């Protein structure tokens, strides 16, 4: 059963093709009407944007099992058509359907820390229905029907439908995680900040940063140098006769100079102070929870991003403040060797897939083809997936090419397509941006540094597309795992509270921990079957049950 819903309080049952099954019904309390219908038959809700509508439902105590997010789906379909980055909101999709000028998408909401006042129950970023210039419910029906037609025209409609369903489920999970929040002990956070940085100062940086600043200045024999200024630091090294292109940590570690050690410590502590220090805690932690706004599919590979708060980049040392509630535990599940296993599952290389059936894929490759040298097997595989083809990787890659030619050619073909300016797709159908487009949506925090997409060199784009076909598919497996785990946990007190690439954290009563571990393991196996079908490749998880996030493996 499908039900279209709009924020002005109208619902309408639809047939699978999007045509009306019954007349629209106006309701005075949209949240209550959705809750009543959800309890009765759990329909798939068709709405313009989960990010706009669902948080308000959650605040009203309403959860839904399934939805079709028109905005997320439009983004996937535009990418598939080679039009990545074009406006994807309901108004834009309707305009394209009717051959009208396509309006720009509304700007993303500015993420507000939890202490800020919430808006009206169903406040959205777009214009209210009366100001849209068209009937929003009719547009929802039309765009949904059009999307179903376009999905059917893709190369692998069944796979693409799974991608759309998983992306929409991810939107629900992201909103629910933001609503639940990550348990956070402000007192422990304060303790560790004081341990690392010293006491906060009324003005300026804390004591330890001030001490390191003085030490760095002394090492350079200067006064007034600001260690947080890369330009000033590069100039100081130049005056000392040391040529460095930048102040990245891996560059500085190669330099023999007395300023390097305090500089590296300063960089690490300065990042903690500015990104997850006292000001961050006061803004983002409230009621014992850190609540971020997650953006499913916010990176071109399908990985998630966030708006504000930096939930995907919490430093390991700061995780000591992430402590489960009394009587509760965290179940932390991390997929090991995920991208190599994805390559084994999708490439069609039977010999490589056999290695993927082992608990340690690198060790299996080493035993089969690299005289037991696990390190060499890992270098070869990472080099093939990321385009690292020089130095020590050359002989290892030659072995990989000879022993696993089908798997090797899978990523080589993606690289050649990218170098020629073509498009490549994930296993389910997510498509890379055309050459010359930016790697991330503007205004989002990227959870990782993507290879360049600026078209400067064919080789650079080839390295990107080589990895895209693997990383984007890995993101799909993880997303399907999230969706299946969400279903498995429904009706329990367990709640997903964090998702970072291939790691999921569930907060649950201690007595449910074993059941959650079993659910996570079963969801990983189900995700494998749904995405890859019958494959011998395993996708093992490292699972920890801990009271503090920092204690996880």
SEKOL-740846 format. One record per residue (C-alpha): z, x, y; chain. Coordinates in steps of 0.25 Angstrom, whole numbers, plus 2048, in hexadecimal, padded with zeros to 3 digits. Each point is the difference from the previous one (the first is absolute). Layout:
residues N
SITE / Z / X / Y / A
...
//
This chain:
residues 553
SITE / 800 / 800 / 800 / A
SITE / 7FC / 805 / 80E / A
SITE / 807 / 7FC / 80D / A
SITE / 7FB / 804 / 80D / A
SITE / 80B / 801 / 80B / A
SITE / 7FF / 803 / 80F / A
SITE / 80C / 802 / 809 / A
SITE / 7FE / 7F3 / 808 / A
SITE / 806 / 7F9 / 7F4 / A
SITE / 7F4 / 7FB / 7F8 / A
SITE / 7FE / 801 / 7F1 / A
SITE / 7F4 / 7FD / 7F8 / A
SITE / 7FD / 801 / 7F1 / A
SITE / 7F3 / 807 / 7FD / A
SITE / 7F7 / 801 / 7F4 / A
SITE / 7FD / 80E / 7FA / A
SITE / 7F4 / 802 / 808 / A
SITE / 808 / 7FC / 80D / A
SITE / 7FA / 7F2 / 802 / A
SITE / 80B / 7F6 / 804 / A
SITE / 807 / 7F8 / 7F4 / A
SITE / 808 / 7F7 / 809 / A
SITE / 801 / 7FD / 80F / A
SITE / 808 / 80A / 809 / A
SITE / 80F / 7FC / 801 / A
SITE / 808 / 803 / 80C / A
SITE / 80F / 803 / 7FE / A
SITE / 80B / 801 / 80A / A
SITE / 808 / 80B / 7F8 / A
SITE / 7F5 / 80A / 7FB / A
SITE / 80B / 809 / 7F9 / A
SITE / 806 / 7F4 / 7F9 / A
SITE / 7F3 / 7FB / 7FC / A
SITE / 7FB / 80D / 7FA / A
SITE / 80E / 802 / 7F9 / A
SITE / 7FE / 7F2 / 7FA / A
SITE / 7F2 / 802 / 7FB / A
SITE / 803 / 80E / 7FB / A
SITE / 80C / 7FB / 7F7 / A
SITE / 7F6 / 7F5 / 7FB / A
SITE / 7F4 / 808 / 7FB / A
SITE / 7FF / 80D / 807 / A
SITE / 7F2 / 7FF / 806 / A
SITE / 7F9 / 80C / 805 / A
SITE / 801 / 7FF / 80F / A
SITE / 7F4 / 803 / 808 / A
SITE / 804 / 805 / 80E / A
SITE / 7FA / 809 / 80B / A
SITE / 80A / 80B / 800 / A
SITE / 80D / 802 / 7F7 / A
SITE / 805 / 80A / 80B / A
SITE / 7FF / 7F5 / 80A / A
SITE / 806 / 7F4 / 7F8 / A
SITE / 808 / 805 / 7F5 / A
SITE / 80C / 807 / 807 / A
SITE / 803 / 7F3 / 807 / A
SITE / 800 / 7F9 / 7F3 / A
SITE / 80A / 80B / 7FA / A
SITE / 809 / 7FE / 80C / A
SITE / 800 / 7F1 / 7FD / A
SITE / 804 / 803 / 7F2 / A
SITE / 7F2 / 7FD / 7FA / A
SITE / 7F9 / 809 / 7F6 / A
SITE / 7F3 / 7FE / 7F9 / A
SITE / 7FA / 805 / 7F3 / A
SITE / 7F1 / 802 / 803 / A
SITE / 7F7 / 800 / 80C / A
SITE / 7F2 / 803 / 805 / A
SITE / 801 / 809 / 80D / A
SITE / 7F3 / 7FD / 807 / A
SITE / 801 / 80C / 809 / A
SITE / 803 / 80A / 7F5 / A
SITE / 7F5 / 7FB / 7F8 / A
SITE / 7F6 / 800 / 80C / A
SITE / 804 / 80F / 802 / A
SITE / 7FD / 803 / 7F1 / A
SITE / 7F2 / 7F8 / 801 / A
SITE / 7FC / 807 / 80D / A
SITE / 803 / 80D / 7FA / A
SITE / 7F8 / 7FD / 7F4 / A
SITE / 7F4 / 7FC / 809 / A
SITE / 801 / 80E / 807 / A
SITE / 806 / 7F9 / 80C / A
SITE / 80E / 806 / 7FF / A
SITE / 808 / 7FF / 80D / A
SITE / 7F9 / 7F3 / 805 / A
SITE / 809 / 7F5 / 805 / A
SITE / 807 / 7F9 / 7F4 / A
SITE / 808 / 7F5 / 806 / A
SITE / 7FD / 7F1 / 7FE / A
SITE / 7F9 / 7FE / 80D / A
SITE / 7F7 / 80C / 7FD / A
SITE / 7FD / 7FC / 7F2 / A
SITE / 7FC / 7F2 / 805 / A
SITE / 7F8 / 805 / 80B / A
SITE / 7F8 / 808 / 7F6 / A
SITE / 7FE / 7F4 / 7F7 / A
SITE / 7FA / 7F8 / 80B / A
SITE / 7F8 / 80B / 807 / A
SITE / 808 / 800 / 80C / A
SITE / 805 / 80C / 808 / A
SITE / 80B / 807 / 7F9 / A
SITE / 80D / 801 / 807 / A
SITE / 809 / 80C / 7FF / A
SITE / 80D / 7FF / 7F8 / A
SITE / 80D / 7FE / 807 / A
SITE / 807 / 80D / 802 / A
SITE / 80B / 803 / 7F5 / A
SITE / 80E / 7FB / 803 / A
SITE / 809 / 80A / 806 / A
SITE / 80A / 802 / 7F5 / A
SITE / 80E / 7FC / 805 / A
SITE / 80D / 806 / 7FB / A
SITE / 809 / 7F6 / 7F9 / A
SITE / 809 / 7FF / 80C / A
SITE / 7F5 / 7F9 / 808 / A
SITE / 7FF / 7F1 / 801 / A
SITE / 7F7 / 7F9 / 7F7 / A
SITE / 7F5 / 7F7 / 805 / A
SITE / 7FD / 7F1 / 7FD / A
SITE / 800 / 7FC / 7F1 / A
SITE / 7F1 / 801 / 7FF / A
SITE / 7FC / 809 / 80B / A
SITE / 7F3 / 808 / 7FE / A
SITE / 7F9 / 80B / 806 / A
SITE / 7F3 / 7F8 / 803 / A
SITE / 7FE / 7F4 / 809 / A
SITE / 807 / 7F3 / 7FC / A
SITE / 7F7 / 7F6 / 7F9 / A
SITE / 7FC / 7F8 / 80C / A
SITE / 7FC / 80C / 807 / A
SITE / 7F7 / 806 / 7F5 / A
SITE / 7F4 / 7F8 / 804 / A
SITE / 7FE / 7FB / 7F2 / A
SITE / 808 / 7F8 / 7F6 / A
SITE / 808 / 80B / 7F8 / A
SITE / 802 / 7F8 / 7F3 / A
SITE / 7F0 / 7FE / 7FF / A
SITE / 7FF / 80F / 803 / A
SITE / 809 / 803 / 7F5 / A
SITE / 7F8 / 7F7 / 7F6 / A
SITE / 7F3 / 806 / 804 / A
SITE / 804 / 80F / 800 / A
SITE / 807 / 7FE / 7F3 / A
SITE / 7F3 / 7FA / 7FA / A
SITE / 7F8 / 80B / 806 / A
SITE / 808 / 80B / 7FA / A
SITE / 800 / 7FA / 7F2 / A
SITE / 7F0 / 800 / 801 / A
SITE / 800 / 80F / 805 / A
SITE / 80A / 804 / 7F5 / A
SITE / 7F7 / 7FA / 7F6 / A
SITE / 7F5 / 809 / 806 / A
SITE / 807 / 80D / 7FE / A
SITE / 7FC / 809 / 7F4 / A
SITE / 80C / 7FD / 7F8 / A
SITE / 806 / 7F3 / 805 / A
SITE / 80B / 7FF / 7F6 / A
SITE / 805 / 80E / 804 / A
SITE / 7FF / 7FC / 80F / A
SITE / 807 / 7F3 / 7FE / A
SITE / 80C / 808 / 7FA / A
SITE / 800 / 809 / 80C / A
SITE / 800 / 7F4 / 809 / A
SITE / 80B / 7F9 / 7F9 / A
SITE / 808 / 80E / 7FF / A
SITE / 7FE / 802 / 80F / A
SITE / 805 / 7F2 / 804 / A
SITE / 80C / 802 / 7F6 / A
SITE / 803 / 80D / 807 / A
SITE / 800 / 7F9 / 80E / A
SITE / 80B / 7F7 / 7FA / A
SITE / 808 / 80C / 7FA / A
SITE / 7FF / 807 / 80E / A
SITE / 805 / 7F4 / 807 / A
SITE / 80B / 7FE / 7F6 / A
SITE / 805 / 80F / 801 / A
SITE / 800 / 800 / 80F / A
SITE / 808 / 7F3 / 7FF / A
SITE / 80A / 805 / 7F6 / A
SITE / 801 / 80E / 806 / A
SITE / 804 / 80D / 7FA / A
SITE / 80F / 802 / 7FE / A
SITE / 805 / 80A / 80A / A
SITE / 80E / 806 / 803 / A
SITE / 801 / 803 / 80E / A
SITE / 80D / 808 / 7FF / A
SITE / 7FA / 809 / 7F5 / A
SITE / 7F3 / 802 / 809 / A
SITE / 809 / 804 / 80B / A
SITE / 808 / 80A / 7F7 / A
SITE / 7F3 / 807 / 7FC / A
SITE / 7FA / 801 / 80E / A
SITE / 80D / 806 / 805 / A
SITE / 800 / 80A / 7F4 / A
SITE / 7F1 / 804 / 802 / A
SITE / 800 / 7FF / 810 / A
SITE / 80E / 800 / 805 / A
SITE / 806 / 7F5 / 809 / A
SITE / 7F6 / 7F8 / 809 / A
SITE / 800 / 804 / 80E / A
SITE / 800 / 7F7 / 80C / A
SITE / 7F3 / 807 / 805 / A
SITE / 7F7 / 809 / 7F9 / A
SITE / 7FF / 804 / 7F1 / A
SITE / 80C / 802 / 7F7 / A
SITE / 807 / 80C / 7FE / A
SITE / 7F9 / 807 / 7F5 / A
SITE / 7F2 / 7FE / 806 / A
SITE / 806 / 806 / 80D / A
SITE / 805 / 80C / 7F8 / A
SITE / 7F2 / 802 / 7F9 / A
SITE / 7F9 / 7FF / 80D / A
SITE / 808 / 80B / 806 / A
SITE / 7FE / 808 / 7F3 / A
SITE / 7F1 / 7FE / 801 / A
SITE / 7FF / 804 / 80E / A
SITE / 808 / 80D / 7FD / A
SITE / 7F7 / 803 / 7F5 / A
SITE / 7F4 / 7FF / 80A / A
SITE / 808 / 807 / 80B / A
SITE / 7FD / 7F5 / 809 / A
SITE / 808 / 7F4 / 807 / A
SITE / 7FC / 7F2 / 802 / A
SITE / 7F7 / 7FF / 7F4 / A
SITE / 800 / 7F2 / 7FA / A
SITE / 7FE / 801 / 7F0 / A
SITE / 7FB / 7F2 / 7FF / A
SITE / 7F4 / 804 / 808 / A
SITE / 7F5 / 806 / 7F7 / A
SITE / 7F8 / 805 / 80C / A
SITE / 80C / 808 / 805 / A
SITE / 804 / 805 / 7F2 / A
SITE / 7F1 / 805 / 7FE / A
SITE / 800 / 807 / 80D / A
SITE / 80D / 807 / 7FD / A
SITE / 7FB / 805 / 7F3 / A
SITE / 7F3 / 805 / 807 / A
SITE / 809 / 808 / 80A / A
SITE / 807 / 806 / 7F4 / A
SITE / 7F3 / 804 / 7FA / A
SITE / 7FF / 7F5 / 7F5 / A
SITE / 7F4 / 7F7 / 800 / A
SITE / 803 / 7F2 / 7FA / A
SITE / 7F7 / 7F4 / 801 / A
SITE / 80B / 7F6 / 800 / A
SITE / 80F / 7FE / 7FD / A
SITE / 7FF / 7F9 / 7F3 / A
SITE / 80A / 805 / 7F6 / A
SITE / 7F7 / 805 / 7F6 / A
SITE / 7F9 / 809 / 80B / A
SITE / 80E / 805 / 805 / A
SITE / 805 / 804 / 7F2 / A
SITE / 7F5 / 80A / 7FF / A
SITE / 804 / 807 / 80D / A
SITE / 80A / 80C / 800 / A
SITE / 808 / 7FD / 80D / A
SITE / 80F / 7FE / 803 / A
SITE / 7FD / 7F3 / 807 / A
SITE / 7FA / 7FA / 7F3 / A
SITE / 80D / 7FC / 7F9 / A
SITE / 806 / 7F9 / 80B / A
SITE / 7F3 / 7F9 / 804 / A
SITE / 7FF / 7FA / 7F2 / A
SITE / 80E / 7FB / 800 / A
SITE / 7FE / 7FB / 80E / A
SITE / 7F3 / 7F8 / 7FC / A
SITE / 807 / 7FA / 7F5 / A
SITE / 80C / 7FC / 807 / A
SITE / 7F9 / 7FB / 80D / A
SITE / 7F7 / 7F7 / 7F7 / A
SITE / 80D / 7FA / 7FA / A
SITE / 806 / 7FE / 80E / A
SITE / 7F4 / 7FA / 806 / A
SITE / 7FB / 7F7 / 7F4 / A
SITE / 80D / 7FC / 7F9 / A
SITE / 80B / 804 / 809 / A
SITE / 80B / 7F8 / 808 / A
SITE / 7F6 / 7F9 / 809 / A
SITE / 7F8 / 7FC / 7F4 / A
SITE / 80C / 7FB / 7F8 / A
SITE / 805 / 7F8 / 80C / A
SITE / 7F2 / 7F9 / 802 / A
SITE / 7FC / 7FE / 7F1 / A
SITE / 80D / 7FE / 7F8 / A
SITE / 807 / 7F3 / 801 / A
SITE / 80A / 7F9 / 7F7 / A
SITE / 7FF / 80B / 7F6 / A
SITE / 7F1 / 7FF / 7FF / A
SITE / 7F4 / 808 / 804 / A
SITE / 7F5 / 7F6 / 802 / A
SITE / 7F2 / 805 / 802 / A
SITE / 7F3 / 7F9 / 802 / A
SITE / 7F7 / 804 / 7F4 / A
SITE / 7F0 / 800 / 802 / A
SITE / 7FA / 7FE / 7F2 / A
SITE / 7F2 / 807 / 800 / A
SITE / 804 / 807 / 80D / A
SITE / 7F9 / 80C / 7FB / A
SITE / 7F1 / 801 / 7FC / A
SITE / 804 / 804 / 7F2 / A
SITE / 808 / 7F3 / 7FE / A
SITE / 80D / 807 / 802 / A
SITE / 80A / 7F9 / 809 / A
SITE / 804 / 804 / 80E / A
SITE / 80B / 7FB / 809 / A
SITE / 802 / 7FB / 80F / A
SITE / 80C / 807 / 805 / A
SITE / 80C / 806 / 7F9 / A
SITE / 7F9 / 80A / 7F7 / A
SITE / 804 / 7FA / 7F3 / A
SITE / 7F6 / 808 / 7F8 / A
SITE / 805 / 80D / 806 / A
SITE / 80F / 800 / 7FE / A
SITE / 804 / 80F / 7FE / A
SITE / 807 / 803 / 7F2 / A
SITE / 80C / 804 / 807 / A
SITE / 801 / 7F3 / 808 / A
SITE / 7FF / 7F8 / 7F4 / A
SITE / 80F / 803 / 7FD / A
SITE / 802 / 7F4 / 80A / A
SITE / 7F9 / 7F7 / 7F7 / A
SITE / 80B / 7FB / 7F7 / A
SITE / 800 / 7F3 / 7F7 / A
SITE / 80A / 7F5 / 804 / A
SITE / 80D / 800 / 7F8 / A
SITE / 7FE / 7FB / 7F2 / A
SITE / 7F1 / 802 / 801 / A
SITE / 7F6 / 80B / 7FC / A
SITE / 7F2 / 806 / 804 / A
SITE / 7F6 / 800 / 7F5 / A
SITE / 7F6 / 80B / 805 / A
SITE / 7F3 / 801 / 7F8 / A
SITE / 7F5 / 80B / 803 / A
SITE / 7F3 / 801 / 7F9 / A
SITE / 7FE / 80E / 7FC / A
SITE / 7F2 / 807 / 800 / A
SITE / 7FA / 7F3 / 805 / A
SITE / 7F3 / 804 / 806 / A
SITE / 7FC / 809 / 7F4 / A
SITE / 803 / 7F5 / 7F7 / A
SITE / 7F7 / 7F7 / 808 / A
SITE / 7F5 / 809 / 7FF / A
SITE / 802 / 801 / 7F1 / A
SITE / 800 / 7F0 / 7FF / A
SITE / 7F3 / 7FE / 809 / A
SITE / 7F7 / 80C / 7FD / A
SITE / 7FC / 7FC / 7F2 / A
SITE / 803 / 80E / 7FB / A
SITE / 806 / 7FD / 7F2 / A
SITE / 805 / 80E / 7FE / A
SITE / 807 / 800 / 80E / A
SITE / 806 / 7F2 / 7FD / A
SITE / 806 / 805 / 7F3 / A
SITE / 807 / 80A / 808 / A
SITE / 805 / 7F5 / 809 / A
SITE / 807 / 7FA / 7F5 / A
SITE / 80A / 80B / 800 / A
SITE / 80D / 7FF / 807 / A
SITE / 7FC / 80D / 808 / A
SITE / 7F1 / 800 / 803 / A
SITE / 800 / 80E / 805 / A
SITE / 806 / 805 / 7F4 / A
SITE / 7F7 / 7F8 / 7F7 / A
SITE / 7F4 / 806 / 808 / A
SITE / 806 / 80E / 7FF / A
SITE / 801 / 7FF / 7F1 / A
SITE / 7F2 / 7FA / 7FE / A
SITE / 7F8 / 809 / 809 / A
SITE / 808 / 80B / 808 / A
SITE / 807 / 808 / 7F5 / A
SITE / 80D / 7F9 / 803 / A
SITE / 801 / 804 / 80F / A
SITE / 805 / 7F3 / 807 / A
SITE / 7FF / 806 / 80E / A
SITE / 7F1 / 804 / 7FE / A
SITE / 7FD / 7F2 / 7FB / A
SITE / 807 / 7FA / 80C / A
SITE / 7F9 / 809 / 80A / A
SITE / 7F3 / 7FB / 7F9 / A
SITE / 803 / 7F1 / 801 / A
SITE / 805 / 800 / 80E / A
SITE / 7F4 / 809 / 804 / A
SITE / 7F6 / 7F6 / 7FA / A
SITE / 807 / 7F4 / 807 / A
SITE / 802 / 806 / 80D / A
SITE / 7F4 / 809 / 802 / A
SITE / 808 / 80D / 7FF / A
SITE / 7F5 / 809 / 7FA / A
SITE / 804 / 80E / 805 / A
SITE / 809 / 80B / 7FC / A
SITE / 808 / 7FE / 7F3 / A
SITE / 7FA / 7F3 / 7FE / A
SITE / 7F2 / 805 / 7FC / A
SITE / 802 / 804 / 7F2 / A
SITE / 809 / 7F5 / 7FD / A
SITE / 7F6 / 7F6 / 805 / A
SITE / 7F5 / 806 / 7F8 / A
SITE / 808 / 7FD / 7F3 / A
SITE / 803 / 7F2 / 805 / A
SITE / 7F1 / 7FE / 803 / A
SITE / 7FC / 805 / 7F2 / A
SITE / 80B / 7F8 / 7F8 / A
SITE / 801 / 7F3 / 808 / A
SITE / 7F2 / 7FF / 806 / A
SITE / 800 / 7F1 / 801 / A
SITE / 80D / 800 / 808 / A
SITE / 7FC / 80B / 808 / A
SITE / 7F3 / 7FA / 804 / A
SITE / 807 / 7F3 / 804 / A
SITE / 806 / 807 / 80C / A
SITE / 7F4 / 809 / 802 / A
SITE / 7F7 / 7F4 / 801 / A
SITE / 80A / 7F9 / 80B / A
SITE / 800 / 80D / 808 / A
SITE / 7F0 / 801 / 800 / A
SITE / 800 / 7F1 / 804 / A
SITE / 809 / 803 / 80C / A
SITE / 7F9 / 80D / 804 / A
SITE / 7F3 / 7F8 / 801 / A
SITE / 807 / 7F6 / 809 / A
SITE / 802 / 7F5 / 7F5 / A
SITE / 80B / 7F7 / 7FC / A
SITE / 809 / 801 / 7F4 / A
SITE / 809 / 7F5 / 7FA / A
SITE / 80D / 800 / 7F8 / A
SITE / 800 / 7FA / 7F2 / A
SITE / 803 / 7F2 / 805 / A
SITE / 7F7 / 801 / 80C / A
SITE / 807 / 805 / 80D / A
SITE / 7F6 / 808 / 808 / A
SITE / 801 / 80C / 808 / A
SITE / 7FC / 7FF / 80F / A
SITE / 7F2 / 805 / 804 / A
SITE / 7FF / 80E / 805 / A
SITE / 805 / 802 / 80E / A
SITE / 80B / 7F5 / 800 / A
SITE / 80F / 804 / 802 / A
SITE / 809 / 801 / 7F3 / A
SITE / 80B / 7F7 / 805 / A
SITE / 800 / 7F3 / 808 / A
SITE / 804 / 803 / 80E / A
SITE / 80F / 7FE / 803 / A
SITE / 806 / 801 / 7F2 / A
SITE / 808 / 80B / 7FA / A
SITE / 7F8 / 807 / 7F5 / A
SITE / 808 / 803 / 7F4 / A
SITE / 7F8 / 80C / 7FD / A
SITE / 7F6 / 809 / 806 / A
SITE / 7F2 / 7FB / 7FC / A
SITE / 7F5 / 80A / 7FF / A
SITE / 7F7 / 800 / 80D / A
SITE / 7F6 / 7F4 / 801 / A
SITE / 7F9 / 805 / 80D / A
SITE / 7F3 / 804 / 7F9 / A
SITE / 801 / 80E / 806 / A
SITE / 7FC / 806 / 7F3 / A
SITE / 7FA / 7FA / 7F3 / A
SITE / 80A / 808 / 7F8 / A
SITE / 80C / 7FA / 807 / A
SITE / 7FB / 7F2 / 7FD / A
SITE / 7FD / 804 / 7F2 / A
SITE / 80E / 805 / 7FE / A
SITE / 805 / 7F2 / 805 / A
SITE / 7F7 / 7F8 / 7F7 / A
SITE / 803 / 808 / 7F4 / A
SITE / 80F / 7FD / 802 / A
SITE / 7FE / 7F2 / 805 / A
SITE / 7FA / 7FB / 7F2 / A
SITE / 80D / 805 / 7FA / A
SITE / 80B / 7FE / 80A / A
SITE / 7FB / 7F2 / 804 / A
SITE / 800 / 7FC / 7F1 / A
SITE / 80E / 805 / 7FF / A
SITE / 804 / 7F8 / 80B / A
SITE / 7FA / 7F4 / 7F9 / A
SITE / 808 / 802 / 7F4 / A
SITE / 80D / 802 / 808 / A
SITE / 7FD / 7F3 / 807 / A
SITE / 7FE / 7F8 / 7F3 / A
SITE / 80D / 806 / 7FB / A
SITE / 807 / 7FA / 80D / A
SITE / 7FA / 7F3 / 7FE / A
SITE / 803 / 7FF / 7F1 / A
SITE / 80E / 805 / 803 / A
SITE / 802 / 7F6 / 80B / A
SITE / 7FD / 7F5 / 7F6 / A
SITE / 809 / 806 / 7F5 / A
SITE / 80C / 800 / 80A / A
SITE / 7FE / 7F2 / 806 / A
SITE / 80D / 7F8 / 7FE / A
SITE / 809 / 80C / 7FF / A
SITE / 809 / 806 / 80B / A
SITE / 7F7 / 80D / 7FF / A
SITE / 7F8 / 804 / 80C / A
SITE / 7F5 / 80A / 802 / A
SITE / 805 / 808 / 80D / A
SITE / 7F6 / 80C / 801 / A
SITE / 7F2 / 804 / 7FB / A
SITE / 7FB / 80D / 803 / A
SITE / 7F2 / 803 / 7FA / A
SITE / 803 / 801 / 7F1 / A
SITE / 80F / 7FD / 801 / A
SITE / 808 / 7F3 / 800 / A
SITE / 80F / 7FE / 803 / A
SITE / 807 / 7F3 / 7FB / A
SITE / 80E / 7FD / 805 / A
SITE / 807 / 7F7 / 7F6 / A
SITE / 80E / 7FD / 7FA / A
SITE / 805 / 80B / 7F7 / A
SITE / 800 / 7F6 / 7F4 / A
SITE / 7F1 / 7FD / 802 / A
SITE / 7FC / 80F / 801 / A
SITE / 7FC / 801 / 7F1 / A
SITE / 7F7 / 7F3 / 801 / A
SITE / 7FA / 806 / 80D / A
SITE / 7FC / 80D / 7F9 / A
SITE / 7FA / 7F8 / 7F5 / A
SITE / 7F8 / 7F7 / 80A / A
SITE / 7FB / 80D / 807 / A
SITE / 7FB / 806 / 7F3 / A
SITE / 7FA / 7F3 / 7FC / A
SITE / 7F9 / 7FE / 80D / A
SITE / 7FA / 80E / 800 / A
SITE / 7FA / 7FD / 7F2 / A
SITE / 7FB / 7F3 / 805 / A
SITE / 7FA / 806 / 80C / A
SITE / 7F9 / 80A / 7F7 / A
SITE / 7FA / 7F5 / 7F8 / A
SITE / 7FC / 7F8 / 80C / A
SITE / 7F9 / 80B / 808 / A
SITE / 7FA / 809 / 7F5 / A
SITE / 7FF / 7F7 / 7F3 / A
SITE / 802 / 807 / 7F3 / A
SITE / 802 / 80E / 802 / A
SITE / 808 / 80B / 7F9 / A
SITE / 805 / 806 / 80D / A
SITE / 80F / 7FE / 802 / A
SITE / 806 / 7FE / 80E / A
SITE / 80E / 804 / 7FE / A
SITE / 80B / 7FE / 80A / A
SITE / 80C / 808 / 803 / A
SITE / 80B / 7F6 / 802 / A
SITE / 80E / 803 / 806 / A
SITE / 80C / 7F6 / 802 / A
SITE / 808 / 805 / 80B / A
SITE / 80A / 7FC / 80A / A
SITE / 7FA / 809 / 80B / A
SITE / 7F1 / 802 / 802 / A
SITE / 802 / 80F / 802 / A
SITE / 805 / 801 / 7F2 / A
SITE / 7F3 / 7FB / 7FA / A
SITE / 7F7 / 80A / 7F8 / A
//
